[in-house]
Amino acid sequence: MTYDNWKTSPPEEEEKECPVCGSTEWDVFFKNRITGKIVGCDDCIKEVDAYDLHLEDQARKEAAEDMKLDESRGK
């Protein structure tokens, strides 16, 4: 089964699982607006706040820089 099967018609009785994660407990599918392909369901996709995501990325980068400094100092 490919994602293209679900572009124009709802899933058939035997196609009730998410094509990405295999969950059968989904309520909705999410599609890429550009390609039209299913990218997941409400079980396998998590909504994140853009600002929180930015803060997490910034903290990760700072931690990586600290590790490089520690390594260069011989710690």
mmJSON file of the N, C-alpha and C atoms, coordinates in Angstrom:
{"data_MODEL":{"atom_site":{
"group_PDB":["ATOM","ATOM","ATOM","ATOM","ATOM","ATOM","ATOM","ATOM","ATOM","ATOM","ATOM","ATOM","ATOM","ATOM","ATOM","ATOM","ATOM","ATOM","ATOM","ATOM","ATOM","ATOM","ATOM","ATOM","ATOM","ATOM","ATOM","ATOM","ATOM","ATOM","ATOM","ATOM","ATOM","ATOM","ATOM","ATOM","ATOM","ATOM","ATOM","ATOM","ATOM","ATOM","ATOM","ATOM","ATOM","ATOM","ATOM","ATOM","ATOM","ATOM","ATOM","ATOM","ATOM","ATOM","ATOM","ATOM","ATOM","ATOM","ATOM","ATOM","ATOM","ATOM","ATOM","ATOM","ATOM","ATOM","ATOM","ATOM","ATOM","ATOM","ATOM","ATOM","ATOM","ATOM","ATOM","ATOM","ATOM","ATOM","ATOM","ATOM","ATOM","ATOM","ATOM","ATOM","ATOM","ATOM","ATOM","ATOM","ATOM","ATOM","ATOM","ATOM","ATOM","ATOM","ATOM","ATOM","ATOM","ATOM","ATOM","ATOM","ATOM","ATOM","ATOM","ATOM","ATOM","ATOM","ATOM","ATOM","ATOM","ATOM","ATOM","ATOM","ATOM","ATOM","ATOM","ATOM","ATOM","ATOM","ATOM","ATOM","ATOM","ATOM","ATOM","ATOM","ATOM","ATOM","ATOM","ATOM","ATOM","ATOM","ATOM","ATOM","ATOM","ATOM","ATOM","ATOM","ATOM","ATOM","ATOM","ATOM","ATOM","ATOM","ATOM","ATOM","ATOM","ATOM","ATOM","ATOM","ATOM","ATOM","ATOM","ATOM","ATOM","ATOM","ATOM","ATOM","ATOM","ATOM","ATOM","ATOM","ATOM","ATOM","ATOM","ATOM","ATOM","ATOM","ATOM","ATOM","ATOM","ATOM","ATOM","ATOM","ATOM","ATOM","ATOM","ATOM","ATOM","ATOM","ATOM","ATOM","ATOM","ATOM","ATOM","ATOM","ATOM","ATOM","ATOM","ATOM","ATOM","ATOM","ATOM","ATOM","ATOM","ATOM","ATOM","ATOM","ATOM","ATOM","ATOM","ATOM","ATOM","ATOM","ATOM","ATOM","ATOM","ATOM","ATOM","ATOM","ATOM","ATOM","ATOM","ATOM","ATOM","ATOM","ATOM","ATOM","ATOM","ATOM","ATOM","ATOM","ATOM","ATOM","ATOM","ATOM","ATOM"],
"id":[1,2,3,4,5,6,7,8,9,10,11,12,13,14,15,16,17,18,19,20,21,22,23,24,25,26,27,28,29,30,31,32,33,34,35,36,37,38,39,40,41,42,43,44,45,46,47,48,49,50,51,52,53,54,55,56,57,58,59,60,61,62,63,64,65,66,67,68,69,70,71,72,73,74,75,76,77,78,79,80,81,82,83,84,85,86,87,88,89,90,91,92,93,94,95,96,97,98,99,100,101,102,103,104,105,106,107,108,109,110,111,112,113,114,115,116,117,118,119,120,121,122,123,124,125,126,127,128,129,130,131,132,133,134,135,136,137,138,139,140,141,142,143,144,145,146,147,148,149,150,151,152,153,154,155,156,157,158,159,160,161,162,163,164,165,166,167,168,169,170,171,172,173,174,175,176,177,178,179,180,181,182,183,184,185,186,187,188,189,190,191,192,193,194,195,196,197,198,199,200,201,202,203,204,205,206,207,208,209,210,211,212,213,214,215,216,217,218,219,220,221,222,223,224,225],
"type_symbol":["N","C","C","N","C","C","N","C","C","N","C","C","N","C","C","N","C","C","N","C","C","N","C","C","N","C","C","N","C","C","N","C","C","N","C","C","N","C","C","N","C","C","N","C","C","N","C","C","N","C","C","N","C","C","N","C","C","N","C","C","N","C","C","N","C","C","N","C","C","N","C","C","N","C","C","N","C","C","N","C","C","N","C","C","N","C","C","N","C","C","N","C","C","N","C","C","N","C","C","N","C","C","N","C","C","N","C","C","N","C","C","N","C","C","N","C","C","N","C","C","N","C","C","N","C","C","N","C","C","N","C","C","N","C","C","N","C","C","N","C","C","N","C","C","N","C","C","N","C","C","N","C","C","N","C","C","N","C","C","N","C","C","N","C","C","N","C","C","N","C","C","N","C","C","N","C","C","N","C","C","N","C","C","N","C","C","N","C","C","N","C","C","N","C","C","N","C","C","N","C","C","N","C","C","N","C","C","N","C","C","N","C","C","N","C","C","N","C","C","N","C","C","N","C","C"],
"label_atom_id":["N","CA","C","N","CA","C","N","CA","C","N","CA","C","N","CA","C","N","CA","C","N","CA","C","N","CA","C","N","CA","C","N","CA","C","N","CA","C","N","CA","C","N","CA","C","N","CA","C","N","CA","C","N","CA","C","N","CA","C","N","CA","C","N","CA","C","N","CA","C","N","CA","C","N","CA","C","N","CA","C","N","CA","C","N","CA","C","N","CA","C","N","CA","C","N","CA","C","N","CA","C","N","CA","C","N","CA","C","N","CA","C","N","CA","C","N","CA","C","N","CA","C","N","CA","C","N","CA","C","N","CA","C","N","CA","C","N","CA","C","N","CA","C","N","CA","C","N","CA","C","N","CA","C","N","CA","C","N","CA","C","N","CA","C","N","CA","C","N","CA","C","N","CA","C","N","CA","C","N","CA","C","N","CA","C","N","CA","C","N","CA","C","N","CA","C","N","CA","C","N","CA","C","N","CA","C","N","CA","C","N","CA","C","N","CA","C","N","CA","C","N","CA","C","N","CA","C","N","CA","C","N","CA","C","N","CA","C","N","CA","C","N","CA","C","N","CA","C","N","CA","C","N","CA","C","N","CA","C","N","CA","C"],
"label_alt_id":[null,null,null,null,null,null,null,null,null,null,null,null,null,null,null,null,null,null,null,null,null,null,null,null,null,null,null,null,null,null,null,null,null,null,null,null,null,null,null,null,null,null,null,null,null,null,null,null,null,null,null,null,null,null,null,null,null,null,null,null,null,null,null,null,null,null,null,null,null,null,null,null,null,null,null,null,null,null,null,null,null,null,null,null,null,null,null,null,null,null,null,null,null,null,null,null,null,null,null,null,null,null,null,null,null,null,null,null,null,null,null,null,null,null,null,null,null,null,null,null,null,null,null,null,null,null,null,null,null,null,null,null,null,null,null,null,null,null,null,null,null,null,null,null,null,null,null,null,null,null,null,null,null,null,null,null,null,null,null,null,null,null,null,null,null,null,null,null,null,null,null,null,null,null,null,null,null,null,null,null,null,null,null,null,null,null,null,null,null,null,null,null,null,null,null,null,null,null,null,null,null,null,null,null,null,null,null,null,null,null,null,null,null,null,null,null,null,null,null,null,null,null,null,null,null],
"label_comp_id":["MET","MET","MET","THR","THR","THR","TYR","TYR","TYR","ASP","ASP","ASP","ASN","ASN","ASN","TRP","TRP","TRP","LYS","LYS","LYS","THR","THR","THR","SER","SER","SER","PRO","PRO","PRO","PRO","PRO","PRO","GLU","GLU","GLU","GLU","GLU","GLU","GLU","GLU","GLU","GLU","GLU","GLU","LYS","LYS","LYS","GLU","GLU","GLU","CYS","CYS","CYS","PRO","PRO","PRO","VAL","VAL","VAL","CYS","CYS","CYS","GLY","GLY","GLY","SER","SER","SER","THR","THR","THR","GLU","GLU","GLU","TRP","TRP","TRP","ASP","ASP","ASP","VAL","VAL","VAL","PHE","PHE","PHE","PHE","PHE","PHE","LYS","LYS","LYS","ASN","ASN","ASN","ARG","ARG","ARG","ILE","ILE","ILE","THR","THR","THR","GLY","GLY","GLY","LYS","LYS","LYS","ILE","ILE","ILE","VAL","VAL","VAL","GLY","GLY","GLY","CYS","CYS","CYS","ASP","ASP","ASP","ASP","ASP","ASP","CYS","CYS","CYS","ILE","ILE","ILE","LYS","LYS","LYS","GLU","GLU","GLU","VAL","VAL","VAL","ASP","ASP","ASP","ALA","ALA","ALA","TYR","TYR","TYR","ASP","ASP","ASP","LEU","LEU","LEU","HIS","HIS","HIS","LEU","LEU","LEU","GLU","GLU","GLU","ASP","ASP","ASP","GLN","GLN","GLN","ALA","ALA","ALA","ARG","ARG","ARG","LYS","LYS","LYS","GLU","GLU","GLU","ALA","ALA","ALA","ALA","ALA","ALA","GLU","GLU","GLU","ASP","ASP","ASP","MET","MET","MET","LYS","LYS","LYS","LEU","LEU","LEU","ASP","ASP","ASP","GLU","GLU","GLU","SER","SER","SER","ARG","ARG","ARG","GLY","GLY","GLY","LYS","LYS","LYS"],
"label_asym_id":["A","A","A","A","A","A","A","A","A","A","A","A","A","A","A","A","A","A","A","A","A","A","A","A","A","A","A","A","A","A","A","A","A","A","A","A","A","A","A","A","A","A","A","A","A","A","A","A","A","A","A","A","A","A","A","A","A","A","A","A","A","A","A","A","A","A","A","A","A","A","A","A","A","A","A","A","A","A","A","A","A","A","A","A","A","A","A","A","A","A","A","A","A","A","A","A","A","A","A","A","A","A","A","A","A","A","A","A","A","A","A","A","A","A","A","A","A","A","A","A","A","A","A","A","A","A","A","A","A","A","A","A","A","A","A","A","A","A","A","A","A","A","A","A","A","A","A","A","A","A","A","A","A","A","A","A","A","A","A","A","A","A","A","A","A","A","A","A","A","A","A","A","A","A","A","A","A","A","A","A","A","A","A","A","A","A","A","A","A","A","A","A","A","A","A","A","A","A","A","A","A","A","A","A","A","A","A","A","A","A","A","A","A","A","A","A","A","A","A","A","A","A","A","A","A"],
"label_entity_id":["1","1","1","1","1","1","1","1","1","1","1","1","1","1","1","1","1","1","1","1","1","1","1","1","1","1","1","1","1","1","1","1","1","1","1","1","1","1","1","1","1","1","1","1","1","1","1","1","1","1","1","1","1","1","1","1","1","1","1","1","1","1","1","1","1","1","1","1","1","1","1","1","1","1","1","1","1","1","1","1","1","1","1","1","1","1","1","1","1","1","1","1","1","1","1","1","1","1","1","1","1","1","1","1","1","1","1","1","1","1","1","1","1","1","1","1","1","1","1","1","1","1","1","1","1","1","1","1","1","1","1","1","1","1","1","1","1","1","1","1","1","1","1","1","1","1","1","1","1","1","1","1","1","1","1","1","1","1","1","1","1","1","1","1","1","1","1","1","1","1","1","1","1","1","1","1","1","1","1","1","1","1","1","1","1","1","1","1","1","1","1","1","1","1","1","1","1","1","1","1","1","1","1","1","1","1","1","1","1","1","1","1","1","1","1","1","1","1","1","1","1","1","1","1","1"],
"label_seq_id":[1,1,1,2,2,2,3,3,3,4,4,4,5,5,5,6,6,6,7,7,7,8,8,8,9,9,9,10,10,10,11,11,11,12,12,12,13,13,13,14,14,14,15,15,15,16,16,16,17,17,17,18,18,18,19,19,19,20,20,20,21,21,21,22,22,22,23,23,23,24,24,24,25,25,25,26,26,26,27,27,27,28,28,28,29,29,29,30,30,30,31,31,31,32,32,32,33,33,33,34,34,34,35,35,35,36,36,36,37,37,37,38,38,38,39,39,39,40,40,40,41,41,41,42,42,42,43,43,43,44,44,44,45,45,45,46,46,46,47,47,47,48,48,48,49,49,49,50,50,50,51,51,51,52,52,52,53,53,53,54,54,54,55,55,55,56,56,56,57,57,57,58,58,58,59,59,59,60,60,60,61,61,61,62,62,62,63,63,63,64,64,64,65,65,65,66,66,66,67,67,67,68,68,68,69,69,69,70,70,70,71,71,71,72,72,72,73,73,73,74,74,74,75,75,75],
"pdbx_PDB_ins_code":[null,null,null,null,null,null,null,null,null,null,null,null,null,null,null,null,null,null,null,null,null,null,null,null,null,null,null,null,null,null,null,null,null,null,null,null,null,null,null,null,null,null,null,null,null,null,null,null,null,null,null,null,null,null,null,null,null,null,null,null,null,null,null,null,null,null,null,null,null,null,null,null,null,null,null,null,null,null,null,null,null,null,null,null,null,null,null,null,null,null,null,null,null,null,null,null,null,null,null,null,null,null,null,null,null,null,null,null,null,null,null,null,null,null,null,null,null,null,null,null,null,null,null,null,null,null,null,null,null,null,null,null,null,null,null,null,null,null,null,null,null,null,null,null,null,null,null,null,null,null,null,null,null,null,null,null,null,null,null,null,null,null,null,null,null,null,null,null,null,null,null,null,null,null,null,null,null,null,null,null,null,null,null,null,null,null,null,null,null,null,null,null,null,null,null,null,null,null,null,null,null,null,null,null,null,null,null,null,null,null,null,null,null,null,null,null,null,null,null,null,null,null,null,null,null],
"Cartn_x":[0.843,0.0,0.889,0.558,1.319,0.452,1.103,0.364,-0.57,-0.183,-0.98,-2.374,-2.54,-3.851,-4.882,-4.434,-5.372,-5.52,-4.995,-5.09,-6.533,-7.299,-8.628,-9.767,-9.491,-10.587,-10.224,-11.237,-10.952,-10.438,-9.792,-9.262,-10.365,-10.064,-10.993,-11.02,-11.932,-12.082,-10.769,-9.999,-8.752,-7.567,-7.749,-6.659,-6.827,-7.258,-7.56,-6.353,-5.153,-3.997,-3.254,-2.571,-1.785,-0.659,-0.457,0.601,2.004,2.111,3.424,3.799,2.906,3.249,2.521,1.498,0.755,-0.337,-0.552,-1.573,-2.963,-3.794,-5.194,-6.114,-5.523,-6.29,-6.341,-6.093,-6.044,-7.453,-7.531,-8.776,-8.673,-7.465,-7.245,-5.863,-5.731,-4.436,-3.998,-2.698,-2.143,-1.445,-1.737,-1.156,-0.237,0.817,1.696,0.929,0.877,0.105,0.685,1.977,2.621,2.523,2.886,2.902,1.586,0.76,-0.498,-0.357,0.846,1.078,0.809,0.333,0.086,1.429,1.583,2.831,2.672,1.462,1.24,-0.186,-0.409,-1.737,-1.603,-2.727,-2.679,-1.981,-1.725,-0.953,0.557,1.016,2.467,3.014,2.155,2.622,2.312,3.296,3.144,3.169,2.215,2.185,3.182,4.013,4.97,4.845,5.087,5.086,6.4,6.334,7.535,8.549,8.096,9.012,9.719,8.962,9.566,10.588,10.274,11.198,12.486,12.35,13.518,14.386,13.76,14.509,15.235,14.583,15.222,16.433,16.294,17.41,18.568,18.248,19.272,20.013,19.293,19.915,20.799,20.346,21.132,22.441,22.368,23.568,24.554,24.032,24.905,25.574,24.832,25.408,26.509,26.31,27.319,28.571,28.381,29.535,30.302,29.584,30.226,31.031,30.503,31.213,32.496,32.433,33.63,34.688,34.255,35.201,35.847,35.06,35.584,36.608,36.301,37.208,38.513,38.413,39.624,40.501,39.872,40.623,41.163,40.785,41.27,40.497,39.258,38.444,37.761],
"Cartn_y":[-1.176,0.0,1.24,2.211,3.459,4.59,5.713,6.888,7.387,7.204,7.709,7.088,5.908,5.268,6.121,6.98,7.726,9.185,9.556,10.953,11.362,10.511,10.914,10.184,9.066,8.318,7.926,7.775,7.352,5.92,5.531,4.178,3.125,2.038,0.913,0.21,-0.698,-1.414,-2.067,-2.64,-3.321,-2.364,-1.083,-0.101,0.864,0.401,1.287,1.641,1.233,1.605,2.769,3.544,4.672,4.132,4.686,4.187,4.536,5.425,5.818,4.994,4.94,4.268,2.952,2.69,1.449,1.473,2.61,2.717,2.485,1.84,1.662,2.508,3.309,4.127,5.602,5.928,7.321,7.894,9.226,9.94,10.719,11.255,12.034,11.716,11.903,11.841,13.263,13.463,14.746,14.569,15.494,15.424,16.608,16.378,17.441,18.269,19.571,20.434,20.475,20.295,20.386,19.08,17.981,16.693,15.947,16.275,15.576,14.215,13.849,12.55,12.616,11.515,11.432,11.387,12.253,12.303,11.701,11.29,10.655,10.841,10.389,10.491,11.196,11.378,12.048,11.199,9.929,9.097,9.278,9.533,9.574,10.973,11.973,13.351,14.145,14.887,15.68,17.163,17.91,19.356,19.997,20.894,21.601,23.093,23.859,25.304,25.74,26.592,27.006,27.689,28.498,29.195,28.199,27.235,26.213,25.392,25.062,24.304,25.096,26.403,27.264,27.265,27.369,27.359,26.035,24.922,23.611,23.51,23.971,23.94,24.804,25.981,26.881,26.249,25.618,24.967,23.806,23.044,21.928,22.423,23.523,24.089,24.593,25.244,25.731,24.578,23.503,22.331,21.706,21.646,21.084,21.954,23.266,24.168,24.006,23.855,23.64,22.344,21.305,20.029,20.162,20.913,21.123,21.897,22.908,23.671,22.786,21.95,21.042,20.067,19.56,18.628,19.312,20.55,21.254,21.634,21.734,22.064,20.806,19.642,18.394,17.882,18.301,17.854,16.561],
"Cartn_z":[0.0,0.0,0.0,-0.81,-0.852,-0.346,-0.023,0.432,-0.658,-1.918,-3.026,-3.058,-2.461,-2.436,-1.704,-0.799,0.036,-0.379,-1.525,-1.953,-2.235,-2.858,-3.299,-2.617,-1.975,-1.358,0.066,0.923,2.303,2.318,3.411,3.481,3.396,2.73,2.657,4.007,4.178,5.449,5.881,4.938,5.3,5.431,5.183,5.235,6.404,7.555,8.667,9.519,9.133,9.939,9.288,10.12,9.629,8.762,7.574,6.698,7.189,8.172,8.689,9.917,10.924,12.183,12.4,11.608,11.749,12.803,13.45,14.492,13.907,14.683,14.287,15.164,16.039,16.979,16.573,15.327,14.88,14.717,14.814,14.531,13.224,12.956,11.727,11.152,9.85,9.178,8.852,8.739,8.338,7.001,6.075,4.733,4.5,3.743,3.301,2.278,2.471,1.564,0.164,0.045,-1.263,-2.036,-1.38,-2.077,-2.008,-1.012,-0.842,-0.183,0.216,0.839,2.336,2.891,4.327,5.05,6.058,6.83,8.221,8.582,9.871,10.342,11.571,12.184,13.531,14.199,15.498,16.559,16.292,17.214,17.034,15.81,15.581,15.325,15.24,15.048,16.308,16.767,17.988,17.624,18.131,17.928,18.888,18.358,19.203,18.952,19.991,19.881,19.233,18.238,17.506,18.417,19.342,20.245,21.162,21.711,22.568,21.79,20.543,19.704,19.479,19.266,19.081,20.343,21.503,22.769,22.977,22.637,22.763,21.839,20.605,19.656,20.146,20.676,21.182,22.363,23.272,24.427,23.973,22.964,22.44,21.824,21.08,20.457,21.513,22.55,23.619,24.358,24.59,25.261,24.408,23.101,22.205,22.202,22.217,22.267,23.572,24.691,25.987,25.99,25.376,25.311,24.502,23.4,22.578,23.357,24.118,24.921,25.989,26.64,27.653,27.046,25.861,25.19,24.804,24.367,23.953,25.146,26.307,27.525,28.209,27.694,28.253,29.431,29.58,30.722,30.407],
"occupancy":[1.0,1.0,1.0,1.0,1.0,1.0,1.0,1.0,1.0,1.0,1.0,1.0,1.0,1.0,1.0,1.0,1.0,1.0,1.0,1.0,1.0,1.0,1.0,1.0,1.0,1.0,1.0,1.0,1.0,1.0,1.0,1.0,1.0,1.0,1.0,1.0,1.0,1.0,1.0,1.0,1.0,1.0,1.0,1.0,1.0,1.0,1.0,1.0,1.0,1.0,1.0,1.0,1.0,1.0,1.0,1.0,1.0,1.0,1.0,1.0,1.0,1.0,1.0,1.0,1.0,1.0,1.0,1.0,1.0,1.0,1.0,1.0,1.0,1.0,1.0,1.0,1.0,1.0,1.0,1.0,1.0,1.0,1.0,1.0,1.0,1.0,1.0,1.0,1.0,1.0,1.0,1.0,1.0,1.0,1.0,1.0,1.0,1.0,1.0,1.0,1.0,1.0,1.0,1.0,1.0,1.0,1.0,1.0,1.0,1.0,1.0,1.0,1.0,1.0,1.0,1.0,1.0,1.0,1.0,1.0,1.0,1.0,1.0,1.0,1.0,1.0,1.0,1.0,1.0,1.0,1.0,1.0,1.0,1.0,1.0,1.0,1.0,1.0,1.0,1.0,1.0,1.0,1.0,1.0,1.0,1.0,1.0,1.0,1.0,1.0,1.0,1.0,1.0,1.0,1.0,1.0,1.0,1.0,1.0,1.0,1.0,1.0,1.0,1.0,1.0,1.0,1.0,1.0,1.0,1.0,1.0,1.0,1.0,1.0,1.0,1.0,1.0,1.0,1.0,1.0,1.0,1.0,1.0,1.0,1.0,1.0,1.0,1.0,1.0,1.0,1.0,1.0,1.0,1.0,1.0,1.0,1.0,1.0,1.0,1.0,1.0,1.0,1.0,1.0,1.0,1.0,1.0,1.0,1.0,1.0,1.0,1.0,1.0,1.0,1.0,1.0,1.0,1.0,1.0,1.0,1.0,1.0,1.0,1.0,1.0],
"B_iso_or_equiv":[0.0,0.0,0.0,0.0,0.0,0.0,0.0,0.0,0.0,0.0,0.0,0.0,0.0,0.0,0.0,0.0,0.0,0.0,0.0,0.0,0.0,0.0,0.0,0.0,0.0,0.0,0.0,0.0,0.0,0.0,0.0,0.0,0.0,0.0,0.0,0.0,0.0,0.0,0.0,0.0,0.0,0.0,0.0,0.0,0.0,0.0,0.0,0.0,0.0,0.0,0.0,0.0,0.0,0.0,0.0,0.0,0.0,0.0,0.0,0.0,0.0,0.0,0.0,0.0,0.0,0.0,0.0,0.0,0.0,0.0,0.0,0.0,0.0,0.0,0.0,0.0,0.0,0.0,0.0,0.0,0.0,0.0,0.0,0.0,0.0,0.0,0.0,0.0,0.0,0.0,0.0,0.0,0.0,0.0,0.0,0.0,0.0,0.0,0.0,0.0,0.0,0.0,0.0,0.0,0.0,0.0,0.0,0.0,0.0,0.0,0.0,0.0,0.0,0.0,0.0,0.0,0.0,0.0,0.0,0.0,0.0,0.0,0.0,0.0,0.0,0.0,0.0,0.0,0.0,0.0,0.0,0.0,0.0,0.0,0.0,0.0,0.0,0.0,0.0,0.0,0.0,0.0,0.0,0.0,0.0,0.0,0.0,0.0,0.0,0.0,0.0,0.0,0.0,0.0,0.0,0.0,0.0,0.0,0.0,0.0,0.0,0.0,0.0,0.0,0.0,0.0,0.0,0.0,0.0,0.0,0.0,0.0,0.0,0.0,0.0,0.0,0.0,0.0,0.0,0.0,0.0,0.0,0.0,0.0,0.0,0.0,0.0,0.0,0.0,0.0,0.0,0.0,0.0,0.0,0.0,0.0,0.0,0.0,0.0,0.0,0.0,0.0,0.0,0.0,0.0,0.0,0.0,0.0,0.0,0.0,0.0,0.0,0.0,0.0,0.0,0.0,0.0,0.0,0.0,0.0,0.0,0.0,0.0,0.0,0.0],
"pdbx_formal_charge":[null,null,null,null,null,null,null,null,null,null,null,null,null,null,null,null,null,null,null,null,null,null,null,null,null,null,null,null,null,null,null,null,null,null,null,null,null,null,null,null,null,null,null,null,null,null,null,null,null,null,null,null,null,null,null,null,null,null,null,null,null,null,null,null,null,null,null,null,null,null,null,null,null,null,null,null,null,null,null,null,null,null,null,null,null,null,null,null,null,null,null,null,null,null,null,null,null,null,null,null,null,null,null,null,null,null,null,null,null,null,null,null,null,null,null,null,null,null,null,null,null,null,null,null,null,null,null,null,null,null,null,null,null,null,null,null,null,null,null,null,null,null,null,null,null,null,null,null,null,null,null,null,null,null,null,null,null,null,null,null,null,null,null,null,null,null,null,null,null,null,null,null,null,null,null,null,null,null,null,null,null,null,null,null,null,null,null,null,null,null,null,null,null,null,null,null,null,null,null,null,null,null,null,null,null,null,null,null,null,null,null,null,null,null,null,null,null,null,null,null,null,null,null,null,null],
"auth_seq_id":[1,1,1,2,2,2,3,3,3,4,4,4,5,5,5,6,6,6,7,7,7,8,8,8,9,9,9,10,10,10,11,11,11,12,12,12,13,13,13,14,14,14,15,15,15,16,16,16,17,17,17,18,18,18,19,19,19,20,20,20,21,21,21,22,22,22,23,23,23,24,24,24,25,25,25,26,26,26,27,27,27,28,28,28,29,29,29,30,30,30,31,31,31,32,32,32,33,33,33,34,34,34,35,35,35,36,36,36,37,37,37,38,38,38,39,39,39,40,40,40,41,41,41,42,42,42,43,43,43,44,44,44,45,45,45,46,46,46,47,47,47,48,48,48,49,49,49,50,50,50,51,51,51,52,52,52,53,53,53,54,54,54,55,55,55,56,56,56,57,57,57,58,58,58,59,59,59,60,60,60,61,61,61,62,62,62,63,63,63,64,64,64,65,65,65,66,66,66,67,67,67,68,68,68,69,69,69,70,70,70,71,71,71,72,72,72,73,73,73,74,74,74,75,75,75],
"auth_comp_id":["MET","MET","MET","THR","THR","THR","TYR","TYR","TYR","ASP","ASP","ASP","ASN","ASN","ASN","TRP","TRP","TRP","LYS","LYS","LYS","THR","THR","THR","SER","SER","SER","PRO","PRO","PRO","PRO","PRO","PRO","GLU","GLU","GLU","GLU","GLU","GLU","GLU","GLU","GLU","GLU","GLU","GLU","LYS","LYS","LYS","GLU","GLU","GLU","CYS","CYS","CYS","PRO","PRO","PRO","VAL","VAL","VAL","CYS","CYS","CYS","GLY","GLY","GLY","SER","SER","SER","THR","THR","THR","GLU","GLU","GLU","TRP","TRP","TRP","ASP","ASP","ASP","VAL","VAL","VAL","PHE","PHE","PHE","PHE","PHE","PHE","LYS","LYS","LYS","ASN","ASN","ASN","ARG","ARG","ARG","ILE","ILE","ILE","THR","THR","THR","GLY","GLY","GLY","LYS","LYS","LYS","ILE","ILE","ILE","VAL","VAL","VAL","GLY","GLY","GLY","CYS","CYS","CYS","ASP","ASP","ASP","ASP","ASP","ASP","CYS","CYS","CYS","ILE","ILE","ILE","LYS","LYS","LYS","GLU","GLU","GLU","VAL","VAL","VAL","ASP","ASP","ASP","ALA","ALA","ALA","TYR","TYR","TYR","ASP","ASP","ASP","LEU","LEU","LEU","HIS","HIS","HIS","LEU","LEU","LEU","GLU","GLU","GLU","ASP","ASP","ASP","GLN","GLN","GLN","ALA","ALA","ALA","ARG","ARG","ARG","LYS","LYS","LYS","GLU","GLU","GLU","ALA","ALA","ALA","ALA","ALA","ALA","GLU","GLU","GLU","ASP","ASP","ASP","MET","MET","MET","LYS","LYS","LYS","LEU","LEU","LEU","ASP","ASP","ASP","GLU","GLU","GLU","SER","SER","SER","ARG","ARG","ARG","GLY","GLY","GLY","LYS","LYS","LYS"],
"auth_asym_id":["A","A","A","A","A","A","A","A","A","A","A","A","A","A","A","A","A","A","A","A","A","A","A","A","A","A","A","A","A","A","A","A","A","A","A","A","A","A","A","A","A","A","A","A","A","A","A","A","A","A","A","A","A","A","A","A","A","A","A","A","A","A","A","A","A","A","A","A","A","A","A","A","A","A","A","A","A","A","A","A","A","A","A","A","A","A","A","A","A","A","A","A","A","A","A","A","A","A","A","A","A","A","A","A","A","A","A","A","A","A","A","A","A","A","A","A","A","A","A","A","A","A","A","A","A","A","A","A","A","A","A","A","A","A","A","A","A","A","A","A","A","A","A","A","A","A","A","A","A","A","A","A","A","A","A","A","A","A","A","A","A","A","A","A","A","A","A","A","A","A","A","A","A","A","A","A","A","A","A","A","A","A","A","A","A","A","A","A","A","A","A","A","A","A","A","A","A","A","A","A","A","A","A","A","A","A","A","A","A","A","A","A","A","A","A","A","A","A","A","A","A","A","A","A","A"],
"auth_atom_id":["N","CA","C","N","CA","C","N","CA","C","N","CA","C","N","CA","C","N","CA","C","N","CA","C","N","CA","C","N","CA","C","N","CA","C","N","CA","C","N","CA","C","N","CA","C","N","CA","C","N","CA","C","N","CA","C","N","CA","C","N","CA","C","N","CA","C","N","CA","C","N","CA","C","N","CA","C","N","CA","C","N","CA","C","N","CA","C","N","CA","C","N","CA","C","N","CA","C","N","CA","C","N","CA","C","N","CA","C","N","CA","C","N","CA","C","N","CA","C","N","CA","C","N","CA","C","N","CA","C","N","CA","C","N","CA","C","N","CA","C","N","CA","C","N","CA","C","N","CA","C","N","CA","C","N","CA","C","N","CA","C","N","CA","C","N","CA","C","N","CA","C","N","CA","C","N","CA","C","N","CA","C","N","CA","C","N","CA","C","N","CA","C","N","CA","C","N","CA","C","N","CA","C","N","CA","C","N","CA","C","N","CA","C","N","CA","C","N","CA","C","N","CA","C","N","CA","C","N","CA","C","N","CA","C","N","CA","C","N","CA","C","N","CA","C","N","CA","C","N","CA","C","N","CA","C","N","CA","C","N","CA","C"],
"pdbx_PDB_model_num":[1,1,1,1,1,1,1,1,1,1,1,1,1,1,1,1,1,1,1,1,1,1,1,1,1,1,1,1,1,1,1,1,1,1,1,1,1,1,1,1,1,1,1,1,1,1,1,1,1,1,1,1,1,1,1,1,1,1,1,1,1,1,1,1,1,1,1,1,1,1,1,1,1,1,1,1,1,1,1,1,1,1,1,1,1,1,1,1,1,1,1,1,1,1,1,1,1,1,1,1,1,1,1,1,1,1,1,1,1,1,1,1,1,1,1,1,1,1,1,1,1,1,1,1,1,1,1,1,1,1,1,1,1,1,1,1,1,1,1,1,1,1,1,1,1,1,1,1,1,1,1,1,1,1,1,1,1,1,1,1,1,1,1,1,1,1,1,1,1,1,1,1,1,1,1,1,1,1,1,1,1,1,1,1,1,1,1,1,1,1,1,1,1,1,1,1,1,1,1,1,1,1,1,1,1,1,1,1,1,1,1,1,1,1,1,1,1,1,1,1,1,1,1,1,1]
}}}
